[in-house]
Amino acid sequence: MITLKPGSILVGTTRPAELRDWYRTALAPGHEGEGPIDLGGYWLVIEQRDDVGTKNNEPGRMILNFHVDDFDAVEAQLQAAGVDWLVPVADRPAGRFGTFADPDGNYLQIIQFKQDK
């Protein structure tokens, strides 16, 4: 049996330029060019689609999680980018979490899991 490894995600939108700018500002400030946005070896593809609405009506169905080592630094970067925090940053038994949304209403999370000691 082969275990598949995800390599990219496609985000369909009615406004690709705006969404691409938002993702660059929030998640990949050093990214340049028009191709996929490299998020540490995982590619984000943003594409114009005619089969989606302007807002995601069920954004909790799938949440894109980012596991981070320095939560405070990433939180500050996202704050500076003006993200819309849906769930305030909170410590939970498994670690620290913060949930935010992109301009189309898709949910994203940053997570710093607690290390077992």
N, CA, C and O atoms as a Tinker XYZ file with bonds, in Angstrom:
   468  protein
     1  N      0.833000   -1.194000    0.000000    73     2
     2  CA     0.000000    0.000000    0.000000    64     1     3
     3  C      0.875000    1.254000    0.000000    63     2     4     5
     4  O      1.897000    1.317000    0.685000    81     3
     5  N      0.463000    2.228000   -0.765000    73     3     6
     6  CA     1.181000    3.503000   -0.838000    64     5     7
     7  C      0.407000    4.556000   -0.045000    63     6     8     9
     8  O     -0.792000    4.742000   -0.256000    81     7
     9  N      1.088000    5.232000    0.853000    73     7    10
    10  CA     0.488000    6.350000    1.571000    64     9    11
    11  C      0.790000    7.618000    0.786000    63    10    12    13
    12  O      1.951000    7.955000    0.551000    81    11
    13  N     -0.249000    8.304000    0.390000    73    11    14
    14  CA    -0.084000    9.521000   -0.403000    64    13    15
    15  C      0.346000   10.682000    0.479000    63    14    16    17
    16  O     -0.081000   10.795000    1.628000    81    15
    17  N      1.186000   11.535000   -0.066000    73    15    18
    18  CA     1.662000   12.717000    0.642000    64    17    19
    19  C      1.095000   13.946000   -0.052000    63    18    20    21
    20  O      1.355000   14.148000   -1.238000    81    19
    21  N      0.325000   14.777000    0.654000    73    19    22
    22  CA    -0.218000   15.968000    0.004000    64    21    23
    23  C      0.905000   16.891000   -0.444000    63    22    24    25
    24  O      1.920000   17.031000    0.239000    81    23
    25  N      0.713000   17.518000   -1.597000    73    23    26
    26  CA     1.724000   18.415000   -2.132000    64    25    27
    27  C      1.222000   19.812000   -2.411000    63    26    28    29
    28  O      2.002000   20.761000   -2.479000    81    27
    29  N     -0.116000   19.939000   -2.578000    73    27    30
    30  CA    -0.660000   21.259000   -2.850000    64    29    31
    31  C     -2.152000   21.266000   -2.538000    63    30    32    33
    32  O     -2.790000   20.225000   -2.380000    81    31
    33  N     -2.676000   22.478000   -2.456000    73    31    34
    34  CA    -4.111000   22.675000   -2.297000    64    33    35
    35  C     -4.534000   23.741000   -3.296000    63    34    36    37
    36  O     -3.831000   24.730000   -3.500000    81    35
    37  N     -5.676000   23.531000   -3.910000    73    35    38
    38  CA    -6.246000   24.493000   -4.844000    64    37    39
    39  C     -7.349000   25.254000   -4.116000    63    38    40    41
    40  O     -8.267000   24.653000   -3.559000    81    39
    41  N     -7.253000   26.563000   -4.126000    73    39    42
    42  CA    -8.299000   27.413000   -3.573000    64    41    43
    43  C     -8.966000   28.106000   -4.746000    63    42    44    45
    44  O     -8.365000   28.957000   -5.402000    81    43
    45  N    -10.224000   27.733000   -5.007000    73    43    46
    46  CA   -10.985000   28.360000   -6.066000    64    45    47
    47  C    -11.641000   29.629000   -5.555000    63    46    48    49
    48  O    -12.110000   29.675000   -4.417000    81    47
    49  N    -11.676000   30.659000   -6.389000    73    47    50
    50  CA   -12.196000   31.949000   -5.960000    64    49    51
    51  C    -12.738000   32.727000   -7.146000    63    50    52    53
    52  O    -12.408000   32.441000   -8.297000    81    51
    53  N    -13.569000   33.707000   -6.852000    73    51    54
    54  CA   -14.061000   34.612000   -7.883000    64    53    55
    55  C    -13.159000   35.831000   -8.030000    63    54    56    57
    56  O    -13.336000   36.629000   -8.951000    81    55
    57  N    -12.195000   35.978000   -7.129000    73    55    58
    58  CA   -11.279000   37.133000   -7.157000    64    57    59
    59  C     -9.837000   36.690000   -6.854000    63    58    60    61
    60  O     -9.322000   36.942000   -5.765000    81    59
    61  N     -9.204000   36.041000   -7.810000    73    59    62
    62  CA    -7.889000   35.453000   -7.562000    64    61    63
    63  C     -6.787000   36.465000   -7.231000    63    62    64    65
    64  O     -5.932000   36.169000   -6.396000    81    63
    65  N     -6.778000   37.619000   -7.843000    73    63    66
    66  CA    -5.718000   38.601000   -7.569000    64    65    67
    67  C     -5.774000   39.067000   -6.121000    63    66    68    69
    68  O     -4.744000   39.149000   -5.453000    81    67
    69  N     -6.969000   39.371000   -5.637000    73    67    70
    70  CA    -7.121000   39.822000   -4.252000    64    69    71
    71  C     -6.725000   38.722000   -3.277000    63    70    72    73
    72  O     -6.027000   38.975000   -2.295000    81    71
    73  N     -7.172000   37.502000   -3.549000    73    71    74
    74  CA    -6.869000   36.399000   -2.645000    64    73    75
    75  C     -5.369000   36.088000   -2.655000    63    74    76    77
    76  O     -4.782000   35.832000   -1.604000    81    75
    77  N     -4.751000   36.111000   -3.834000    73    75    78
    78  CA    -3.312000   35.875000   -3.929000    64    77    79
    79  C     -2.550000   36.920000   -3.120000    63    78    80    81
    80  O     -1.620000   36.571000   -2.394000    81    79
    81  N     -2.920000   38.178000   -3.229000    73    79    82
    82  CA    -2.251000   39.236000   -2.464000    64    81    83
    83  C     -2.410000   39.010000   -0.969000    63    82    84    85
    84  O     -1.461000   39.194000   -0.206000    81    83
    85  N     -3.607000   38.611000   -0.547000    73    83    86
    86  CA    -3.841000   38.366000    0.873000    64    85    87
    87  C     -2.952000   37.234000    1.376000    63    86    88    89
    88  O     -2.311000   37.368000    2.418000    81    87
    89  N     -2.908000   36.121000    0.644000    73    87    90
    90  CA    -2.097000   34.978000    1.068000    64    89    91
    91  C     -0.610000   35.329000    1.086000    63    90    92    93
    92  O      0.119000   34.911000    1.985000    81    91
    93  N     -0.169000   36.085000    0.107000    73    91    94
    94  CA     1.237000   36.518000    0.124000    64    93    95
    95  C      1.530000   37.355000    1.358000    63    94    96    97
    96  O      2.520000   37.110000    2.047000    81    95
    97  N      0.697000   38.326000    1.646000    73    95    98
    98  CA     0.911000   39.207000    2.789000    64    97    99
    99  C      0.868000   38.438000    4.098000    63    98   100   101
   100  O      1.733000   38.618000    4.955000    81    99
   101  N     -0.129000   37.586000    4.257000    73    99   102
   102  CA    -0.325000   36.895000    5.529000    64   101   103
   103  C      0.626000   35.719000    5.738000    63   102   104   105
   104  O      1.150000   35.536000    6.837000    81   103
   105  N      0.851000   34.924000    4.700000    73   103   106
   106  CA     1.547000   33.650000    4.900000    64   105   107
   107  C      2.908000   33.548000    4.236000    63   106   108   109
   108  O      3.746000   32.764000    4.682000    81   107
   109  N      3.151000   34.309000    3.192000    73   107   110
   110  CA     4.409000   34.166000    2.445000    64   109   111
   111  C      4.890000   35.515000    1.941000    63   110   112   113
   112  O      4.924000   35.751000    0.734000    81   111
   113  N      5.268000   36.417000    2.870000    73   111   114
   114  CA     5.636000   37.771000    2.457000    64   113   115
   115  C      6.787000   37.842000    1.463000    63   114   116   117
   116  O      6.888000   38.828000    0.733000    81   115
   117  N      7.648000   36.851000    1.405000    73   115   118
   118  CA     8.767000   36.877000    0.480000    64   117   119
   119  C      8.458000   36.295000   -0.884000    63   118   120   121
   120  O      9.310000   36.322000   -1.772000    81   119
   121  N      7.255000   35.770000   -1.071000    73   119   122
   122  CA     6.914000   35.106000   -2.335000    64   121   123
   123  C      6.734000   36.120000   -3.455000    63   122   124   125
   124  O      6.120000   37.172000   -3.276000    81   123
   125  N      7.283000   35.779000   -4.612000    73   123   126
   126  CA     7.113000   36.601000   -5.810000    64   125   127
   127  C      6.690000   35.697000   -6.956000    63   126   128   129
   128  O      6.891000   34.484000   -6.903000    81   127
   129  N      6.119000   36.274000   -7.968000    73   127   130
   130  CA     5.732000   35.514000   -9.142000    64   129   131
   131  C      4.259000   35.180000   -9.143000    63   130   132   133
   132  O      3.538000   35.451000   -8.183000    81   131
   133  N      3.828000   34.584000  -10.239000    73   131   134
   134  CA     2.411000   34.300000  -10.441000    64   133   135
   135  C      2.041000   32.835000  -10.255000    63   134   136   137
   136  O      0.858000   32.494000  -10.267000    81   135
   137  N      3.021000   31.971000  -10.086000    73   135   138
   138  CA     2.735000   30.548000   -9.940000    64   137   139
   139  C      2.246000   30.216000   -8.545000    63   138   140   141
   140  O      1.861000   31.102000   -7.782000    81   139
   141  N      2.262000   28.932000   -8.219000    73   139   142
   142  CA     1.848000   28.513000   -6.876000    64   141   143
   143  C      2.692000   29.195000   -5.805000    63   142   144   145
   144  O      3.869000   29.487000   -6.016000    81   143
   145  N      2.081000   29.440000   -4.670000    73   143   146
   146  CA     2.776000   30.025000   -3.529000    64   145   147
   147  C      3.352000   28.873000   -2.715000    63   146   148   149
   148  O      2.617000   27.993000   -2.265000    81   147
   149  N      4.662000   28.881000   -2.529000    73   147   150
   150  CA     5.336000   27.816000   -1.789000    64   149   151
   151  C      5.231000   28.094000   -0.296000    63   150   152   153
   152  O      5.778000   29.076000    0.205000    81   151
   153  N      4.525000   27.221000    0.403000    73   151   154
   154  CA     4.367000   27.335000    1.845000    64   153   155
   155  C      5.208000   26.246000    2.511000    63   154   156   157
   156  O      4.680000   25.309000    3.110000    81   155
   157  N      6.513000   26.389000    2.392000    73   155   158
   158  CA     7.416000   25.430000    3.005000    64   157   159
   159  C      7.379000   24.055000    2.370000    63   158   160   161
   160  O      7.452000   23.050000    3.078000    81   159
   161  N      7.269000   23.985000    1.061000    73   159   162
   162  CA     7.228000   22.713000    0.359000    64   161   163
   163  C      5.822000   22.226000    0.049000    63   162   164   165
   164  O      5.652000   21.230000   -0.654000    81   163
   165  N      4.821000   22.910000    0.561000    73   163   166
   166  CA     3.416000   22.616000    0.266000    64   165   167
   167  C      2.906000   23.788000   -0.557000    63   166   168   169
   168  O      2.984000   24.938000   -0.123000    81   167
   169  N      2.388000   23.500000   -1.739000    73   167   170
   170  CA     2.023000   24.578000   -2.655000    64   169   171
   171  C      0.566000   24.983000   -2.516000    63   170   172   173
   172  O     -0.326000   24.149000   -2.361000    81   171
   173  N      0.355000   26.292000   -2.577000    73   171   174
   174  CA    -0.980000   26.865000   -2.584000    64   173   175
   175  C     -1.241000   27.397000   -3.985000    63   174   176   177
   176  O     -0.536000   28.285000   -4.463000    81   175
   177  N     -2.262000   26.847000   -4.638000    73   175   178
   178  CA    -2.642000   27.259000   -5.983000    64   177   179
   179  C     -3.961000   28.024000   -5.862000    63   178   180   181
   180  O     -4.936000   27.511000   -5.313000    81   179
   181  N     -3.981000   29.242000   -6.374000    73   179   182
   182  CA    -5.193000   30.061000   -6.333000    64   181   183
   183  C     -5.673000   30.221000   -7.768000    63   182   184   185
   184  O     -4.927000   30.656000   -8.645000    81   183
   185  N     -6.933000   29.859000   -7.991000    73   183   186
   186  CA    -7.444000   29.813000   -9.363000    64   185   187
   187  C     -8.822000   30.455000   -9.469000    63   186   188   189
   188  O     -9.678000   30.272000   -8.604000    81   187
   189  N     -9.017000   31.206000  -10.541000    73   187   190
   190  CA   -10.334000   31.758000  -10.871000    64   189   191
   191  C    -11.277000   30.602000  -11.156000    63   190   192   193
   192  O    -10.957000   29.714000  -11.946000    81   191
   193  N    -12.444000   30.612000  -10.513000    73   191   194
   194  CA   -13.432000   29.550000  -10.737000    64   193   195
   195  C    -14.794000   30.181000  -10.916000    63   194   196   197
   196  O    -15.135000   31.156000  -10.246000    81   195
   197  N    -15.582000   29.609000  -11.841000    73   195   198
   198  CA   -16.943000   30.074000  -12.073000    64   197   199
   199  C    -17.967000   29.227000  -11.323000    63   198   200   201
   200  O    -19.158000   29.540000  -11.329000    81   199
   201  N    -17.510000   28.160000  -10.679000    73   199   202
   202  CA   -18.428000   27.249000   -9.989000    64   201   203
   203  C    -18.437000   27.446000   -8.475000    63   202   204   205
   204  O    -18.910000   26.578000   -7.742000    81   203
   205  N    -17.913000   28.589000   -7.994000    73   203   206
   206  CA   -17.929000   28.895000   -6.562000    64   205   207
   207  C    -18.522000   30.278000   -6.344000    63   206   208   209
   208  O    -18.489000   31.132000   -7.230000    81   207
   209  N    -19.065000   30.485000   -5.149000    73   207   210
   210  CA   -19.588000   31.797000   -4.793000    64   209   211
   211  C    -18.479000   32.699000   -4.284000    63   210   212   213
   212  O    -17.321000   32.292000   -4.186000    81   211
   213  N    -18.849000   33.930000   -3.961000    73   211   214
   214  CA   -17.849000   34.875000   -3.468000    64   213   215
   215  C    -17.411000   34.559000   -2.045000    63   214   216   217
   216  O    -16.316000   34.950000   -1.639000    81   215
   217  N    -18.241000   33.861000   -1.282000    73   215   218
   218  CA   -17.905000   33.470000    0.094000    64   217   219
   219  C    -18.133000   31.978000    0.271000    63   218   220   221
   220  O    -19.054000   31.407000   -0.313000    81   219
   221  N    -17.296000   31.357000    1.073000    73   219   222
   222  CA   -17.439000   29.942000    1.404000    64   221   223
   223  C    -18.585000   29.799000    2.399000    63   222   224   225
   224  O    -18.509000   30.344000    3.500000    81   223
   225  N    -19.635000   29.084000    2.039000    73   223   226
   226  CA   -20.808000   28.938000    2.900000    64   225   227
   227  C    -20.641000   27.898000    3.995000    63   226   228   229
   228  O    -21.415000   27.888000    4.952000    81   227
   229  N    -19.661000   27.033000    3.880000    73   227   230
   230  CA   -19.407000   26.005000    4.897000    64   229   231
   231  C    -17.914000   25.925000    5.193000    63   230   232   233
   232  O    -17.296000   24.888000    4.954000    81   231
   233  N    -17.322000   27.005000    5.710000    73   231   234
   234  CA   -15.869000   27.041000    5.879000    64   233   235
   235  C    -15.326000   26.081000    6.934000    63   234   236   237
   236  O    -14.136000   25.766000    6.916000    81   235
   237  N    -16.152000   25.620000    7.835000    73   235   238
   238  CA   -15.678000   24.685000    8.853000    64   237   239
   239  C    -15.506000   23.272000    8.342000    63   238   240   241
   240  O    -14.996000   22.408000    9.056000    81   239
   241  N    -15.926000   23.030000    7.117000    73   239   242
   242  CA   -15.839000   21.691000    6.529000    64   241   243
   243  C    -14.388000   21.232000    6.372000    63   242   244   245
   244  O    -14.085000   20.054000    6.562000    81   243
   245  N    -13.497000   22.155000    6.028000    73   243   246
   246  CA   -12.079000   21.842000    5.918000    64   245   247
   247  C    -11.285000   23.058000    6.373000    63   246   248   249
   248  O    -11.518000   24.171000    5.903000    81   247
   249  N    -10.357000   22.844000    7.279000    73   247   250
   250  CA    -9.535000   23.931000    7.807000    64   249   251
   251  C     -8.083000   23.623000    7.482000    63   250   252   253
   252  O     -7.597000   22.528000    7.765000    81   251
   253  N     -7.396000   24.580000    6.894000    73   251   254
   254  CA    -5.985000   24.415000    6.575000    64   253   255
   255  C     -5.171000   24.786000    7.810000    63   254   256   257
   256  O     -5.204000   25.928000    8.267000    81   255
   257  N     -4.442000   23.810000    8.343000    73   255   258
   258  CA    -3.665000   23.995000    9.569000    64   257   259
   259  C     -2.192000   24.219000    9.254000    63   258   260   261
   260  O     -1.626000   23.570000    8.374000    81   259
   261  N     -1.589000   25.135000    9.976000    73   259   262
   262  CA    -0.160000   25.394000    9.889000    64   261   263
   263  C      0.450000   25.104000   11.244000    63   262   264   265
   264  O      0.110000   25.749000   12.236000    81   263
   265  N      1.355000   24.132000   11.290000    73   263   266
   266  CA     2.046000   23.798000   12.526000    64   265   267
   267  C      3.274000   24.691000   12.610000    63   266   268   269
   268  O      4.083000   24.731000   11.684000    81   267
   269  N      3.411000   25.404000   13.716000    73   267   270
   270  CA     4.482000   26.386000   13.851000    64   269   271
   271  C      5.335000   26.077000   15.078000    63   270   272   273
   272  O      4.877000   25.450000   16.033000    81   271
   273  N      6.577000   26.530000   15.028000    73   271   274
   274  CA     7.501000   26.368000   16.150000    64   273   275
   275  C      7.558000   27.609000   17.023000    63   274   276   277
   276  O      7.863000   27.518000   18.212000    81   275
   277  N      7.265000   28.778000   16.439000    73   275   278
   278  CA     7.301000   30.036000   17.183000    64   277   279
   279  C      5.951000   30.728000   17.008000    63   278   280   281
   280  O      5.777000   31.584000   16.140000    81   279
   281  N      5.016000   30.339000   17.844000    73   279   282
   282  CA     3.638000   30.819000   17.732000    64   281   283
   283  C      3.579000   32.340000   17.806000    63   282   284   285
   284  O      2.897000   32.977000   17.003000    81   283
   285  N      4.293000   32.924000   18.768000    73   283   286
   286  CA     4.230000   34.377000   18.956000    64   285   287
   287  C      4.674000   35.136000   17.709000    63   286   288   289
   288  O      4.067000   36.143000   17.344000    81   287
   289  N      5.726000   34.659000   17.057000    73   287   290
   290  CA     6.220000   35.329000   15.848000    64   289   291
   291  C      5.204000   35.230000   14.720000    63   290   292   293
   292  O      4.969000   36.208000   14.010000    81   291
   293  N      4.600000   34.061000   14.547000    73   291   294
   294  CA     3.609000   33.888000   13.480000    64   293   295
   295  C      2.351000   34.688000   13.790000    63   294   296   297
   296  O      1.766000   35.298000   12.894000    81   295
   297  N      1.937000   34.689000   15.036000    73   295   298
   298  CA     0.769000   35.483000   15.427000    64   297   299
   299  C      1.010000   36.966000   15.128000    63   298   300   301
   300  O      0.116000   37.642000   14.618000    81   299
   301  N      2.197000   37.476000   15.437000    73   299   302
   302  CA     2.524000   38.880000   15.165000    64   301   303
   303  C      2.502000   39.168000   13.668000    63   302   304   305
   304  O      2.014000   40.218000   13.249000    81   303
   305  N      3.029000   38.241000   12.848000    73   303   306
   306  CA     3.011000   38.407000   11.387000    64   305   307
   307  C      1.578000   38.484000   10.883000    63   306   308   309
   308  O      1.251000   39.321000   10.041000    81   307
   309  N      0.722000   37.604000   11.403000    73   307   310
   310  CA    -0.674000   37.583000   10.969000    64   309   311
   311  C     -1.418000   38.827000   11.452000    63   310   312   313
   312  O     -2.244000   39.378000   10.724000    81   311
   313  N     -1.132000   39.266000   12.667000    73   311   314
   314  CA    -1.748000   40.493000   13.187000    64   313   315
   315  C     -1.371000   41.676000   12.291000    63   314   316   317
   316  O     -2.222000   42.492000   11.938000    81   315
   317  N     -0.080000   41.759000   11.926000    73   315   318
   318  CA     0.393000   42.854000   11.074000    64   317   319
   319  C     -0.272000   42.811000    9.702000    63   318   320   321
   320  O     -0.478000   43.849000    9.073000    81   319
   321  N     -0.609000   41.602000    9.238000    73   319   322
   322  CA    -1.288000   41.455000    7.947000    64   321   323
   323  C     -2.781000   41.760000    8.057000    63   322   324   325
   324  O     -3.474000   41.831000    7.042000    81   323
   325  N     -3.279000   41.941000    9.282000    73   323   326
   326  CA    -4.681000   42.299000    9.486000    64   325   327
   327  C     -5.649000   41.141000    9.359000    63   326   328   329
   328  O     -6.781000   41.329000    8.915000    81   327
   329  N     -5.216000   39.927000    9.749000    73   327   330
   330  CA    -6.127000   38.790000    9.618000    64   329   331
   331  C     -7.358000   38.967000   10.500000    63   330   332   333
   332  O     -7.328000   39.664000   11.514000    81   331
   333  N     -8.428000   38.323000   10.087000    73   331   334
   334  CA    -9.695000   38.317000   10.810000    64   333   335
   335  C     -9.709000   37.078000   11.702000    63   334   336   337
   336  O     -9.977000   35.974000   11.230000    81   335
   337  N     -9.416000   37.262000   13.005000    73   335   338
   338  CA    -9.393000   36.137000   13.948000    64   337   339
   339  C    -10.817000   35.702000   14.248000    63   338   340   341
   340  O    -11.626000   36.493000   14.734000    81   339
   341  N    -11.118000   34.460000   13.961000    73   339   342
   342  CA   -12.441000   33.900000   14.240000    64   341   343
   343  C    -12.521000   33.347000   15.645000    63   342   344   345
   344  O    -13.520000   33.516000   16.345000    81   343
   345  N    -11.457000   32.687000   16.042000    73   343   346
   346  CA   -11.335000   32.138000   17.388000    64   345   347
   347  C    -10.057000   32.735000   17.952000    63   346   348   349
   348  O     -8.975000   32.503000   17.413000    81   347
   349  N    -10.170000   33.496000   19.023000    73   347   350
   350  CA    -8.964000   34.116000   19.577000    64   349   351
   351  C     -7.924000   33.062000   19.938000    63   350   352   353
   352  O     -8.246000   31.919000   20.261000    81   351
   353  N     -6.678000   33.483000   19.873000    73   351   354
   354  CA    -5.582000   32.597000   20.246000    64   353   355
   355  C     -5.832000   32.084000   21.658000    63   354   356   357
   356  O     -6.165000   32.845000   22.566000    81   355
   357  N     -5.663000   30.776000   21.818000    73   355   358
   358  CA    -5.935000   30.158000   23.117000    64   357   359
   359  C     -5.025000   28.963000   23.348000    63   358   360   361
   360  O     -4.650000   28.243000   22.423000    81   359
   361  N     -4.683000   28.779000   24.625000    73   359   362
   362  CA    -3.969000   27.578000   25.029000    64   361   363
   363  C     -4.996000   26.494000   25.294000    63   362   364   365
   364  O     -5.984000   26.703000   25.998000    81   363
   365  N     -4.739000   25.332000   24.714000    73   363   366
   366  CA    -5.600000   24.169000   24.889000    64   365   367
   367  C     -4.729000   23.039000   25.418000    63   366   368   369
   368  O     -3.504000   23.159000   25.431000    81   367
   369  N     -5.338000   21.955000   25.849000    73   367   370
   370  CA    -4.523000   20.859000   26.360000    64   369   371
   371  C     -3.451000   20.358000   25.377000    63   370   372   373
   372  O     -2.368000   19.955000   25.799000    81   371
   373  N     -3.746000   20.381000   24.085000    73   371   374
   374  CA    -2.789000   19.875000   23.090000    64   373   375
   375  C     -1.755000   20.918000   22.672000    63   374   376   377
   376  O     -0.722000   20.566000   22.102000    81   375
   377  N     -2.018000   22.194000   22.949000    73   375   378
   378  CA    -1.100000   23.242000   22.533000    64   377   379
   379  C     -1.804000   24.570000   22.378000    63   378   380   381
   380  O     -2.854000   24.806000   22.976000    81   379
   381  N     -1.219000   25.432000   21.574000    73   379   382
   382  CA    -1.749000   26.781000   21.356000    64   381   383
   383  C     -2.338000   26.861000   19.955000    63   382   384   385
   384  O     -1.725000   26.409000   18.989000    81   383
   385  N     -3.536000   27.443000   19.850000    73   383   386
   386  CA    -4.288000   27.481000   18.591000    64   385   387
   387  C     -4.808000   28.891000   18.329000    63   386   388   389
   388  O     -5.090000   29.641000   19.264000    81   387
   389  N     -4.932000   29.241000   17.057000    73   387   390
   390  CA    -5.590000   30.463000   16.636000    64   389   391
   391  C     -6.228000   30.214000   15.281000    63   390   392   393
   392  O     -5.593000   29.654000   14.388000    81   391
   393  N     -7.479000   30.626000   15.120000    73   391   394
   394  CA    -8.214000   30.372000   13.884000    64   393   395
   395  C     -8.578000   31.704000   13.239000    63   394   396   397
   396  O     -9.064000   32.616000   13.907000    81   395
   397  N     -8.338000   31.806000   11.936000    73   395   398
   398  CA    -8.614000   33.034000   11.199000    64   397   399
   399  C     -9.194000   32.675000    9.839000    63   398   400   401
   400  O     -9.271000   31.502000    9.476000    81   399
   401  N     -9.601000   33.693000    9.093000    73   399   402
   402  CA   -10.242000   33.467000    7.793000    64   401   403
   403  C     -9.571000   34.311000    6.717000    63   402   404   405
   404  O     -9.048000   35.393000    6.982000    81   403
   405  N     -9.600000   33.782000    5.493000    73   403   406
   406  CA    -9.132000   34.567000    4.354000    64   405   407
   407  C    -10.303000   35.415000    3.842000    63   406   408   409
   408  O    -11.415000   35.265000    4.347000    81   407
   409  N    -10.097000   36.289000    2.869000    73   407   410
   410  CA   -11.179000   37.156000    2.384000    64   409   411
   411  C    -12.392000   36.424000    1.807000    63   410   412   413
   412  O    -13.482000   36.993000    1.751000    81   411
   413  N    -12.218000   35.167000    1.378000    73   411   414
   414  CA   -13.345000   34.383000    0.870000    64   413   415
   415  C    -14.056000   33.618000    1.979000    63   414   416   417
   416  O    -15.042000   32.927000    1.723000    81   415
   417  N    -13.564000   33.736000    3.209000    73   415   418
   418  CA   -14.197000   33.066000    4.332000    64   417   419
   419  C    -13.672000   31.679000    4.627000    63   418   420   421
   420  O    -14.226000   30.990000    5.483000    81   419
   421  N    -12.611000   31.238000    3.941000    73   419   422
   422  CA   -12.012000   29.941000    4.233000    64   421   423
   423  C    -11.276000   30.011000    5.571000    63   422   424   425
   424  O    -10.635000   31.016000    5.880000    81   423
   425  N    -11.369000   28.951000    6.356000    73   423   426
   426  CA   -10.735000   28.929000    7.672000    64   425   427
   427  C     -9.315000   28.387000    7.598000    63   426   428   429
   428  O     -9.019000   27.456000    6.849000    81   427
   429  N     -8.446000   28.994000    8.397000    73   427   430
   430  CA    -7.066000   28.560000    8.554000    64   429   431
   431  C     -6.741000   28.590000   10.036000    63   430   432   433
   432  O     -7.357000   29.339000   10.794000    81   431
   433  N     -5.779000   27.781000   10.454000    73   431   434
   434  CA    -5.364000   27.759000   11.854000    64   433   435
   435  C     -3.851000   27.720000   11.948000    63   434   436   437
   436  O     -3.168000   27.127000   11.113000    81   435
   437  N     -3.344000   28.371000   12.990000    73   435   438
   438  CA    -1.959000   28.138000   13.378000    64   437   439
   439  C     -2.001000   27.349000   14.672000    63   438   440   441
   440  O     -2.829000   27.594000   15.549000    81   439
   441  N     -1.082000   26.390000   14.769000    73   439   442
   442  CA    -1.049000   25.494000   15.922000    64   441   443
   443  C      0.404000   25.289000   16.330000    63   442   444   445
   444  O      1.269000   25.013000   15.499000    81   443
   445  N      0.647000   25.427000   17.611000    73   443   446
   446  CA     1.926000   24.996000   18.162000    64   445   447
   447  C      1.604000   23.929000   19.189000    63   446   448   449
   448  O      1.177000   24.222000   20.307000    81   447
   449  N      1.820000   22.675000   18.782000    73   447   450
   450  CA     1.532000   21.566000   19.679000    64   449   451
   451  C      2.526000   21.541000   20.821000    63   450   452   453
   452  O      3.688000   21.914000   20.661000    81   451
   453  N      2.055000   21.095000   21.975000    73   451   454
   454  CA     2.947000   20.928000   23.118000    64   453   455
   455  C      3.876000   19.755000   22.835000    63   454   456   457
   456  O      3.476000   18.749000   22.250000    81   455
   457  N      5.114000   19.908000   23.261000    73   455   458
   458  CA     6.098000   18.842000   23.107000    64   457   459
   459  C      6.020000   17.918000   24.322000    63   458   460   461
   460  O      5.955000   18.380000   25.461000    81   459
   461  N      6.027000   16.612000   24.067000    73   459   462
   462  CA     6.050000   15.657000   25.169000    64   461   463
   463  C      7.416000   15.735000   25.854000    63   462   464   465
   464  O      8.460000   15.772000   25.204000    81   463
   465  N      7.372000   15.758000   27.164000    73   463   466
   466  CA     8.636000   15.844000   27.919000    64   465   467
   467  C      8.833000   14.615000   28.745000    63   466   468
   468  O      9.836000   14.499000   29.450000    81   467
